[in-house]
């Protein structure tokens, strides 16, 4: 009923009430949505030859064989059967669109709403008066760019030259629109496609009053993302933080507590290991936020996404809908392969040819089996052994995939890599080296990450692939000279160096050091600018929490032995406070900051900071 007044999904409530004054709203009921969605997919999945889940209440079905076999090539009969069954089980109406491809089926579904059936072929599609945004993937930006060149409908696209479309909206988009305008869609259903990312974005009600609130929000959002990953038995190694920062001068947002007009920022980081641990993902996101240097007062949206997924148990299907689809797909696959053999043989490379990065990415069950296999082959003559390993049919899919990876035994330099913990080296004997569990060896190598050469940049080191960092760690431990007595004496002298001094390595280069920051700023001039803007903005004196934030920054400088910079910041703060309005309140804040810094200085160095008047 509301749709007849022009109300659409995603519309602001105020606008919807203007169009339909009698509009009634109902509260959310997510448990019911989940139950209805499961029943819906349990009905349609057994009927279809292939099923692609679009959302909790929308699916794409390939019913070619089913219609030919059971409905005498009449797809409308099947559509009515599905609608009847779903309504009987859920008391919910269903709109069904029928077409020879995904595009026509989706356009037909739009025409079938509400509660109807619509069938489209290419000829009838070309007769429709469609807007550009009615085509899948064509949004506001594409529609605006085409409208600027006089192209305002799908019919207008249909008569355009392909080269002109490419000049307006790019080669790939132009090819898609050129085909869609003629009812051509070559996309296939992706019924067995694994979920490529997990994430959550919050863009409403985001208003922070401190950096601690931002960090706490990121921690809670990470827990939600990891909860869904854990339920789906998935782990990931690429974390992306997405931030919307409000634009100055655009006033209040159109929607109450919405994000309004914003600039969007995103930054990604590769994790050392694949994980679904919320603490590790939250920690990575907080570090990314520090690199962005966005003022917490300007943040209007926060999003976290985890990609590059894998599954320890090699269970790739996510969510309740995915389980239903997976069960149906597996049952069909089993019925089609009953006559196939239940045993497969795969040639494995020799121990010296194993690629550590590939081995580390394999599921745990396969790695354990490989570990046992190579332990049995760990004899002086195992280099020449290359006998096949037998796997049961229940593991044949994962075995085929992993054997393909393992066969890639050469690195980019054209020579086989060797694992430091496998007895494949010709120097020495196995008797000279203690036996070592394969996973203990990986853990030992991982523990070497923190002892890389001091001149290595921290961000560069963290962004390297895990396999490269392991090799660098091994080489560093092999070549790192043991400290002499003179070295130990020098290290002791360095520890007692003057506060603020930079400890240097044997080549005179500064050791790896992460400098404390104030709201993402570390440069002294940037810090001074922050202090100036802060004092100029508060004519009635500072807020206690703002003073505390500055004190924490100065204390961090003192703790990191950068007393000289702490003194400079305090000196500038004193100067700005002395010329500020309500200078007495600001001077009290400066005095409090100096007292806190000196309390820490006396504890650490038995000294204090003096500020020149």
C-alpha positions as MATLAB code, in Angstrom:
seq = 'XXXXXXXXXXXXXXXXXXXXXXXXXXXXXXXXXXXXXXXXXXXXXXXXXXXXXXXXXXXXXXXXXXXXXXXXXXXXXXXXXXXXXXXXXXXXXXXXXXXXXXXXXXXXXXXXXXXXXXXXXXXXXXXXXXXXXXXXXXXXXXXXXXXXXXXXXXXXXXXXXXXXXXXXXXXXXXXXXXXXXXXXXXXXXXXXXXXXXXXXXXXXXXXXXXXXXXXXXXXXXXXXXXXXXXXXXXXXXXXXXXXXXXXXXXXXXXXXXXXXXXXXXXXXXXXXXXXXXXXXXXXXXXXXXXXXXXXXXXXXXXXXXXXXXXXXXXXXXXXXXXXXXXXXXXXXXXXXXXXXXXXXXXXXXXXXXXXXXXXXXXXXXXXXXXXXXXXXXXXXXXXXXXXXXXXXXXXXXXXXXXXXXXXXXXXXXXXXXXXXXXXXXXXXXXXXXXXXXXXXXXXXXXXXXXXXXXXXXXXXXXXXXXXXXXXXXXXXXXXXXXXXXXXXXXXXXXXXXXXXXXXXXXXXXXXXXXXXXXXXXXXXXXXXXXXXXXXXXXXXXXXXXXXXXXXXXXXXXXXXXXXXXXXXXXXXXXXXXXXXXXXXXXXXXXXXXXXXXXXXXXXXXXXXXXXXX';
ca = [
       0.000    0.000    0.000;
       2.760    2.450    0.972;
       4.542    1.846   -2.338;
       1.524    3.199   -4.177;
       2.184    6.553   -2.472;
       5.789    6.525   -3.712;
       7.408    5.147   -0.533;
      10.570    3.117   -1.240;
      13.034    1.122    0.813;
      15.937    3.171    2.197;
      13.887    6.396    2.217;
      14.143    8.792    5.182;
      11.167    8.527    7.530;
      10.360   12.239    7.257;
      10.132   12.060    3.474;
       8.095    8.840    3.640;
       5.537   10.424    6.014;
       5.156   13.404    3.682;
       4.277   11.036    0.840;
       2.103    8.773    2.985;
       0.757   10.570    6.122;
      -0.929    7.401    7.386;
       2.317    5.397    7.314;
       2.639    2.948   10.226;
       5.949    1.633   11.525;
       6.721   -1.660   13.269;
       9.748   -2.562   15.435;
      12.586   -4.769   14.186;
      12.344   -8.519   14.827;
      15.613  -10.060   13.664;
      14.960  -13.545   15.070;
      11.784  -13.785   12.995;
      13.605  -12.535    9.889;
      16.198  -15.263   10.315;
      13.597  -17.988   10.786;
      11.574  -16.888    7.726;
      14.721  -16.625    5.612;
      15.756  -20.176    6.504;
      12.338  -21.521    5.578;
      12.427  -19.593    2.307;
      15.779  -21.078    1.279;
      14.780  -24.557    2.449;
      11.856  -24.369   -0.002;
      13.612  -22.953   -3.087;
      16.990  -24.707   -2.837;
      15.801  -28.309   -3.461;
      13.737  -27.131   -6.444;
      16.474  -25.236   -8.284;
      19.320  -26.719  -10.273;
      21.621  -23.943   -8.974;
      20.966  -21.278   -6.335;
      22.782  -18.004   -5.711;
      21.855  -16.231   -2.480;
      21.491  -12.473   -2.967;
      20.166  -11.530    0.474;
      18.067  -12.999    3.264;
      14.919  -12.650    1.165;
      16.175  -12.738   -2.426;
      17.735  -15.505   -4.495;
      18.641  -16.229   -8.107;
      17.540  -19.700   -9.271;
      18.542  -21.665  -12.340;
      15.467  -23.849  -12.973;
      16.094  -24.834  -16.600;
      16.176  -28.610  -16.021;
      13.414  -28.503  -13.413;
      11.006  -26.617  -15.732;
      11.719  -28.942  -18.663;
      11.384  -32.078  -16.545;
       8.455  -31.317  -14.235;
       6.542  -28.333  -15.619;
       6.399  -28.911  -19.367;
       8.582  -25.846  -20.089;
       6.140  -23.569  -18.261;
       8.204  -21.484  -15.832;
       5.153  -19.538  -14.639;
       3.675  -22.746  -13.183;
       6.836  -23.282  -11.152;
       6.774  -19.644  -10.019;
       3.203  -20.013   -8.732;
       4.144  -23.263   -6.995;
       7.040  -21.535   -5.170;
       4.861  -18.568   -4.205;
       2.171  -20.885   -2.853;
       4.612  -22.972   -0.822;
       6.403  -19.966    0.688;
       3.110  -18.316    1.653;
       1.837  -21.543    3.184;
       4.981  -21.958    5.316;
       5.722  -18.322    6.200;
       2.557  -16.276    5.482;
       4.798  -14.001    3.390;
       4.115  -13.056   -0.223;
       6.738  -13.567   -2.928;
       7.381  -11.727   -6.182;
       8.939  -13.808   -8.957;
      10.673  -12.560  -12.092;
      11.402  -14.931  -14.995;
      13.996  -14.376  -17.693;
      16.652  -16.126  -19.805;
      19.486  -14.387  -17.901;
      20.169  -12.655  -14.588;
      19.480   -9.144  -15.918;
      16.042   -9.918  -17.339;
      15.053  -11.982  -14.311;
      15.893   -9.130  -11.932;
      14.128   -6.495  -14.014;
      11.122   -8.827  -14.239;
      11.138   -9.196  -10.439;
      10.912   -5.412  -10.076;
       7.943   -5.375  -12.430;
       6.311   -8.255  -10.517;
       6.235   -6.399   -7.198;
       4.232   -6.511   -5.119;
       3.126  -10.137   -4.932;
       3.114  -11.123   -8.585;
       4.838  -12.963  -11.421;
       6.399  -11.335  -14.475;
       8.232  -12.926  -17.415;
      10.522  -11.025  -19.781;
      12.358  -11.947  -22.951;
      14.752   -9.710  -24.889;
      12.035   -8.362  -27.184;
       9.681   -7.366  -24.370;
      12.603   -5.940  -22.356;
      13.562   -3.574  -25.187;
      10.002   -2.202  -25.230;
      10.145   -1.127  -21.559;
      10.681    2.508  -20.593;
      13.519    2.071  -18.097;
      15.677    4.563  -16.272;
      19.429    4.060  -16.312;
      19.478    3.353  -12.590;
      17.025    0.465  -13.167;
      19.975   -1.500  -14.569;
      22.034   -3.484  -12.022;
      25.255   -1.686  -11.098;
      24.204    1.657  -12.601;
      23.896    4.115   -9.743;
      23.539    7.836   -9.277;
      27.062    8.747  -10.455;
      26.764    6.792  -13.734;
      23.297    8.207  -14.373;
      24.509   11.782  -13.784;
      27.548   11.434  -16.050;
      25.401   10.027  -18.886;
      22.676   12.651  -18.376;
      25.298   15.379  -18.808;
      25.763   14.062  -22.373;
      22.061   13.832  -23.151;
      21.688   10.109  -22.366;
      18.784    9.805  -19.918;
      17.257    6.350  -20.403;
      18.106    2.760  -21.293;
      16.650    3.383  -24.741;
      19.117    6.261  -25.190;
      22.013    3.948  -24.305;
      20.791    1.397  -26.834;
      21.231    3.804  -29.770;
      24.651    5.082  -28.689;
      27.922    4.079  -30.266;
      30.088    1.932  -27.973;
      33.092    4.217  -28.422;
      31.087    7.229  -27.215;
      29.910    5.347  -24.119;
      33.501    4.340  -23.334;
      34.613    7.960  -23.582;
      31.929    8.958  -21.061;
      32.025    6.247  -18.405;
      35.050    4.050  -19.072;
      35.679    0.884  -21.038;
      34.372   -1.727  -18.596;
      31.229    0.126  -17.513;
      30.434    1.043  -21.123;
      30.667   -2.591  -22.252;
      28.318   -3.664  -19.464;
      25.751   -0.927  -20.160;
      25.947   -1.524  -23.918;
      25.043   -5.179  -23.397;
      22.463   -4.588  -20.650;
      20.581   -2.037  -22.770;
      20.020   -4.807  -25.329;
      19.013   -7.423  -22.760;
      22.397   -9.201  -22.988;
      23.901  -10.535  -19.759;
      26.611  -13.211  -19.823;
      26.999  -13.549  -16.056;
      26.664  -17.019  -14.538;
      25.180  -18.007  -11.212;
      27.784  -18.348   -8.476;
      26.148  -20.981   -6.326;
      29.341  -22.290   -4.731;
      31.228  -19.020   -4.400;
      32.820  -18.574   -0.996;
      32.312  -15.394    0.945;
      35.206  -13.072    0.115;
      35.041  -10.683    3.068;
      33.566  -10.124    6.512;
      32.878   -6.659    7.789;
      30.674   -4.179    9.583;
      30.073   -0.451    9.021;
      28.328    1.954   11.377;
      27.441    5.351    9.917;
      24.630    6.560   12.158;
      24.915    8.032   15.635;
      28.718    8.225   15.475;
      29.824   11.093   17.722;
      32.962   10.712   19.851;
      34.177   12.956   22.674;
      37.579   11.308   23.256;
      40.111    9.051   21.580;
      39.408    6.383   24.191;
      35.797    6.210   22.988;
      36.995    5.659   19.414;
      39.347    2.869   20.477;
      36.625    1.213   22.557;
      34.190    1.404   19.628;
      36.754   -0.214   17.312;
      37.264   -3.014   19.841;
      33.512   -3.687   20.036;
      33.085   -3.513   16.257;
      35.992   -5.956   15.837;
      34.290   -8.378   18.198;
      31.159   -8.293   16.046;
      33.117   -8.928   12.845;
      35.066  -11.772   14.474;
      31.866  -13.271   15.862;
      30.528  -13.780   12.344;
      33.917  -15.061   11.167;
      34.074  -17.583   14.006;
      30.526  -18.777   13.294;
      31.526  -19.298    9.657;
      34.843  -20.957   10.611;
      36.854  -18.414    8.647;
      40.110  -16.581    9.295;
      41.645  -13.669    7.407;
      44.923  -11.831    6.943;
      43.990   -8.436    5.395;
      42.306   -5.839    7.604;
      40.823   -2.607    6.226;
      39.671    0.334    8.341;
      37.170    2.711    6.706;
      36.544    6.177    8.160;
      34.196    8.966    7.115;
      35.352   12.440    8.193;
      32.848   15.287    8.180;
      33.463   18.099    5.743;
      33.761   21.601    7.141;
      31.059   24.109    6.270;
      28.246   21.683    5.376;
      26.211   22.191    8.535;
      23.990   19.544   10.092;
      23.318   16.300    8.192;
      19.953   15.823    6.504;
      19.243   12.800    8.699;
      19.310   13.231   12.472;
      22.645   11.890   13.772;
      23.532   10.733   10.255;
      27.027   11.120    8.868;
      26.126   13.898    6.421;
      28.588   15.113    3.787;
      31.922   13.432    4.465;
      35.314   12.620    3.045;
      36.008    8.884    2.977;
      39.327    7.371    4.017;
      40.457    3.741    4.084;
      43.696    2.071    5.005;
      44.662   -1.619    4.974;
      47.262   -3.754    6.706;
      48.385   -7.363    6.319;
      48.380   -9.319    9.569;
      51.409  -11.486   10.421;
      49.139  -14.547   10.652;
      45.611  -15.381    9.518;
      43.245  -14.959   12.434;
      39.743  -14.199   13.654;
      40.975  -12.961   17.041;
      39.165   -9.667   17.859;
      42.118   -8.354   19.893;
      44.544   -8.691   16.977;
      42.117   -7.197   14.470;
      41.195   -4.327   16.799;
      44.878   -3.627   17.465;
      45.596   -3.445   13.741;
      42.648   -1.075   13.197;
      43.723    1.233   16.023;
      47.211    1.460   14.507;
      45.678    2.246   11.112;
      43.569    4.994   12.692;
      46.681    6.534   14.233;
      48.291    6.592   10.789;
      45.241    8.366    9.334;
      45.598   11.192   11.885;
      41.847   11.985   11.863;
      40.490   14.083   14.733;
      38.030   11.974   16.726;
      35.572   14.902   16.785;
      35.279   14.716   12.984;
      34.631   10.962   12.682;
      31.134   10.184   11.407;
      31.402    6.557   10.286;
      33.607    3.582   11.165;
      33.899    0.345    9.224;
      36.073   -2.749    9.544;
      36.551   -5.349    6.822;
      38.595   -8.571    6.845;
      39.644  -10.157    3.542;
      42.031  -12.814    2.171;
      40.052  -15.518    3.924;
      40.773  -19.156    4.596;
      39.331  -21.878    6.798;
      41.358  -24.071    9.206;
      38.882  -26.904    8.688;
      38.550  -26.143    4.954;
      34.868  -25.366    5.552;
      34.207  -22.547    3.155;
      30.463  -21.959    3.522;
      29.377  -19.077    5.750;
      26.091  -18.528    7.551;
      22.826  -20.431    7.797;
      21.854  -19.758    4.170;
      25.276  -20.909    3.033;
      24.898  -24.166    4.959;
      21.590  -24.873    3.221;
      23.101  -24.129   -0.190;
      26.212  -26.169    0.602;
      24.213  -29.211    1.698;
      22.129  -29.095   -1.475;
      25.200  -28.616   -3.679;
      27.082  -31.452   -1.958;
      24.177  -33.869   -2.293;
      23.994  -33.207   -6.044;
      27.749  -33.541   -6.423;
      27.744  -36.887   -4.619;
      24.954  -38.246   -6.832;
      26.894  -37.269   -9.955;
      30.152  -38.875   -8.819;
      29.049  -42.227   -7.390;
      30.841  -44.156  -10.138;
      34.139  -42.360   -9.514;
      36.934  -44.009   -7.540;
      37.168  -43.256   -3.830;
      40.962  -43.050   -3.705;
      43.305  -40.512   -5.260;
      47.070  -40.454   -5.524;
      49.121  -37.285   -5.597;
      52.822  -36.948   -6.271;
      54.527  -34.937   -3.536;
      57.755  -32.953   -3.958;
      60.884  -33.862   -2.061;
      61.577  -32.235    1.293;
      64.088  -29.786   -0.169;
      61.569  -28.552   -2.723;
      58.855  -27.523   -0.267;
      57.812  -23.860   -0.352;
      57.452  -22.609    3.233;
      54.836  -19.992    2.367;
      52.617  -22.574    0.653;
      53.035  -25.089    3.461;
      52.095  -22.529    6.087;
      48.872  -21.588    4.256;
      47.565  -25.168    4.112;
      44.755  -26.246    6.468;
      46.013  -27.734    9.714;
      44.764  -31.254    8.995;
      46.717  -31.401    5.717;
      49.835  -29.929    7.297;
      49.738  -32.564   10.043;
      49.478  -35.315    7.452;
      52.389  -33.851    5.487;
      54.410  -33.544    8.682;
      53.898  -37.233    9.443;
      54.725  -38.155    5.842;
      58.030  -36.269    5.764;
      59.005  -37.497    9.245;
      58.712  -41.018    7.892;
      60.796  -39.986    4.893;
      63.387  -38.105    7.002;
      66.244  -40.488    6.216;
      69.477  -39.861    4.265;
      67.916  -41.336    1.100;
      64.617  -39.444    1.330;
      65.770  -36.887   -1.248;
      65.163  -39.378   -3.991;
      61.922  -40.617   -2.565;
      58.848  -39.306   -4.277;
      56.263  -41.950   -3.654;
      52.634  -40.910   -3.772;
      50.483  -40.286   -0.747;
      47.018  -41.822   -0.687;
      43.991  -39.834    0.442;
      40.429  -40.930    1.031;
      37.553  -39.649   -1.050;
      36.277  -37.452    1.791;
      39.434  -35.372    1.517;
      39.963  -35.591   -2.219;
      38.793  -32.037   -2.963;
      41.210  -30.411   -0.563;
      43.960  -32.791   -1.566;
      43.717  -31.832   -5.205;
      43.894  -28.185   -4.311;
      46.849  -28.535   -2.007;
      48.791  -30.817   -4.316;
      48.586  -28.134   -6.950;
      50.149  -25.689   -4.537;
      52.842  -28.049   -3.417;
      53.938  -28.794   -6.960;
      55.121  -25.191   -7.277;
      58.522  -25.981   -5.837;
      60.663  -23.222   -7.306;
      60.945  -19.640   -6.151;
      61.310  -16.564   -8.316;
      65.064  -17.062   -8.543;
      64.703  -20.423  -10.217;
      66.104  -22.640   -7.494;
      64.310  -24.829   -4.941;
      63.807  -23.369   -1.499;
      64.886  -25.400    1.521;
      63.249  -25.544    4.917;
      65.669  -24.936    7.732;
      63.933  -27.508    9.906;
      63.855  -30.388    7.400;
      66.848  -32.742    7.264;
      67.596  -32.121    3.609;
      70.924  -30.306    3.771;
      74.001  -32.226    2.736;
      76.166  -30.544    5.395;
      76.227  -32.466    8.677;
      74.115  -35.447    9.630;
      70.747  -35.836   11.220;
      72.521  -37.141   14.309;
      74.221  -33.740   14.809;
      70.927  -31.861   14.974;
      68.156  -32.434   17.514;
      64.841  -33.568   16.108;
      62.306  -30.770   15.870;
      58.556  -30.794   15.411;
      57.463  -28.972   12.255;
      55.014  -26.692   14.040;
      57.515  -25.974   16.821;
      59.898  -24.870   14.105;
      57.309  -22.454   12.717;
      56.660  -21.116   16.205;
      60.379  -20.652   16.776;
      60.729  -18.717   13.539;
      57.686  -16.574   14.392;
      59.293  -15.655   17.724;
      62.261  -14.177   15.849;
      60.129  -11.405   14.320;
      60.950   -9.027   17.157;
      64.746   -9.330   16.757;
      65.112   -8.078   13.210;
      67.957   -5.617   12.428;
      67.392   -2.292   14.172;
      67.510   -0.224   10.999;
      64.490   -2.072    9.527;
      61.480    0.257    9.244;
      58.614   -1.057   11.371;
      55.824   -0.477    8.836;
      57.853   -2.061    6.046;
      58.604   -5.084    8.241;
      54.947   -5.570    9.243;
      53.722   -5.355    5.625;
      56.086   -8.064    4.356;
      54.515  -11.485    3.666;
      54.923  -13.931    6.535;
      57.095  -16.272    4.452;
      59.595  -13.512    3.600;
      59.772  -12.359    7.203;
      60.528  -15.905    8.314;
      63.388  -16.217    5.840;
      64.798  -12.830    6.845;
      64.524  -13.810   10.497;
      66.404  -17.063    9.874;
      69.176  -15.295    7.977;
      69.457  -12.639   10.651;
      69.792  -15.188   13.447;
      72.384  -17.122   11.421;
      74.518  -14.064   10.679;
      73.976  -12.030   13.855;
      77.294  -11.964   15.820;
      77.187  -12.909   19.480;
      77.824   -9.913   21.784;
      81.293   -9.689   23.285;
      82.114   -8.440   26.786;
      82.875   -5.004   25.313;
      79.492   -4.999   23.592;
      77.727   -5.817   26.857;
      79.543   -2.973   28.610;
      78.499   -0.583   25.832;
      74.888   -1.777   26.083;
      74.947   -1.058   29.805;
      76.283    2.440   29.158;
      73.554    3.038   26.569;
      70.871    2.116   29.075;
      72.178    4.782   31.437;
      72.351    7.439   28.701;
      70.952   10.932   29.287;
      67.159   11.261   29.023;
      66.079   11.991   25.478;
      69.280   10.608   23.919;
      68.900    8.268   20.970;
      70.584    4.899   21.382;
      72.466    3.959   18.212;
      73.556    0.646   16.780;
      77.096   -0.301   15.755;
      76.691    1.522   12.405;
      75.603    4.777   14.000;
      72.002    4.423   12.869;
      69.125    5.064   15.317;
      67.362    2.019   16.723;
      63.731    1.366   15.770;
      61.599    3.895   17.668;
      57.888    4.651   17.564;
      57.413    8.279   18.594;
      54.402    9.184   20.731;
      51.803   11.392   19.077;
      49.061   13.833   19.996;
      45.898   13.128   17.998;
      48.003   11.514   15.286;
      50.570   14.345   15.110;
      54.255   13.809   15.970;
      56.044   16.730   14.311;
      56.812   19.585   16.738;
      55.363   22.249   14.431;
      52.147   20.243   14.046;
      51.907   19.855   17.827;
      52.320   23.619   18.267;
      49.585   24.265   15.702;
      47.244   21.902   17.571;
      47.914   23.699   20.859;
      47.364   27.122   19.257;
      44.042   26.095   17.677;
      42.953   24.478   20.929;
      43.603   27.588   23.033;
      42.083   29.927   20.432;
      38.893   27.837   20.289;
      38.207   27.854   24.060;
      37.784   31.418   25.304;
      36.453   30.278   28.673;
      39.404   28.082   29.550;
      40.251   24.433   28.800;
      38.281   21.296   29.503;
      39.817   18.923   32.037;
      39.847   15.977   29.625;
      41.725   18.029   26.997;
      44.390   19.005   29.533;
      44.676   15.364   30.545;
      45.220   14.347   26.905;
      48.134   16.797   26.570;
      49.604   15.624   29.878;
      49.483   12.010   28.749;
      51.346   12.949   25.566;
      54.068   14.812   27.495;
      54.405   11.900   29.940;
      54.785    9.518   26.978;
      57.651   11.669   25.672;
      59.329   11.508   29.075;
      58.886    7.728   29.254;
      60.469    7.397   25.797;
      63.498    9.448   26.958;
      62.588   12.415   24.803;
      62.708   14.967   27.626;
      64.046   17.676   25.315;
      60.908   17.592   23.153;
      58.690   17.395   26.235;
      60.364   20.573   27.516;
      59.852   22.347   24.184;
      56.139   21.421   24.113;
      55.661   22.619   27.685;
      57.526   25.852   26.940;
      55.282   26.599   23.964;
      52.173   25.656   25.956;
      53.204   28.117   28.694;
      53.735   30.845   26.093;
      50.316   30.367   24.449;
      48.584   30.242   27.846;
      50.178   33.519   28.924;
      48.611   35.453   26.007;
      45.259   33.651   25.925;
      41.919   35.008   27.070;
      41.131   33.784   30.600;
      44.866   33.413   30.898;
      44.671   32.486   34.584;
      42.669   29.332   33.787;
      45.094   28.432   31.026;
      48.107   29.130   33.231;
      46.662   26.768   35.828;
      46.432   24.107   33.113;
      50.050   24.698   32.102;
      51.169   24.471   35.723;
      49.284   21.185   36.163;
      50.932   19.760   33.017;
      54.403   20.762   34.266;
      53.760   19.240   37.693;
      52.678   15.917   36.185;
      55.720   15.830   33.901;
      58.119   16.649   36.752;
      56.567   14.004   38.980;
      57.474   11.405   36.348;
      60.918   12.960   35.730;
      61.787   12.804   39.421;
      60.713    9.173   39.555;
      62.671    8.134   36.449;
      65.695   10.457   36.468;
      65.728   12.163   39.879;
      65.523   15.530   38.063;
      62.917   18.048   36.940;
      62.028   20.279   33.984;
      62.426   24.047   34.280;
      60.382   26.454   32.160;
      61.810   29.902   31.373;
      59.390   32.759   32.045;
];
